[in-house]
Amino acid sequence: MIMGLESWTLARPEMFLAAVTALLLVYGVVRGEASTPFVSLATVAGLLVTGVLLFVPYREGTAFSALFVVDRLTITMKALVLLGSAVAILMSRAYFEQVKAWRFEFPLLVALATLGMMLMISANDLMALYVGLELQSLALYVIAAFQRDSVRSTEAGLKYFVLGSVASGMLLFGASLIYGFCGSTAFVQISKALLEGRGADIGTIIGLVFVVAGLAWTARLVHIGNLDAQALADKTACPKPVSALDWPELRLRAVVAQPGEQPVVLLHVGPTRQDRLGRLDRLDRLDQPP
């Protein structure tokens, strides 16, 4: 386990991205809407530089009392997330200019959501996973309702927020049960407790069910929120920038692709056809035409 300043060294890509986002936010507030072109390009550059920092210098290990893990798998997944987010920002400009909603806040929200995804990828504990999940979700709530003058966008943002709060509560309730019955929220300790036979406890079973349900529900909420919110210019399809931001869908990877396990990556590479009504009762069919 690496402690002290070494821990911050392992987290340097995340710290760099957070610092760049904060500085660009201040710049955007001071300069106003005129700063949008520069902020968008600078955010893309910051995402790409963050990707370079993942590999130069290359290091592996655990940090912050084993809450944070860095290895080849996590670095590869982070690089995919950073690349996808940079492409999404570049693709978004034409669309948001068309609907007169191109503002400097959008690329910064994408950067914050990306930072949350990166924290989820390196999470080695349920609490670290939750922090990354919430950082990602809070940014995506705002993106879902980004078109402030649109009733449908506001509806989608509110829907995403309410359902996301339910999923968050399920995850926290399950994590508290797992902590009570397994004695830890660390993935390694939970695994050891299950191997020792504590997985038969009713509290552990209920906790795992709530955690899995919360994570699975949150993964689908990105479709409910983002695809719902951005299907404004075309009633039959979601604009490609939102699909790009949702590719690859790597939130599940933070749970099932821990070191030593087989990674699971879900890919969503095209706009999703959907109409306005009935989205909530078609969660399992969002990738199919109505």
Secondary structure, DSSP 8 states (H G I E B T S, - for coil): ---THHHHHHTHHHHHHHHHHHHHHHHHHHHGGGGHHHHHHHHHHHHHHHHHHHHSS---EEETTTTEEE-HHHHHHHHHHHHHHHHHHHHHHHHHHHTT---THHHHHHHHHHHHHHHHHHB-BHHHHHHHHHHHHHHHHHHHT--TT-HHHHHHHHHHHHHHHHHHHHHHHHHHHHHHHHS--BHHHHHHHHHTTGGGSHHHHHHHHHHHHHHHHHHHHHIIIIIHHHTTS-TTS--HHHHHHTSSB-TTHHHHT-TTS----B---S-----STTSGGGGGGTTS--
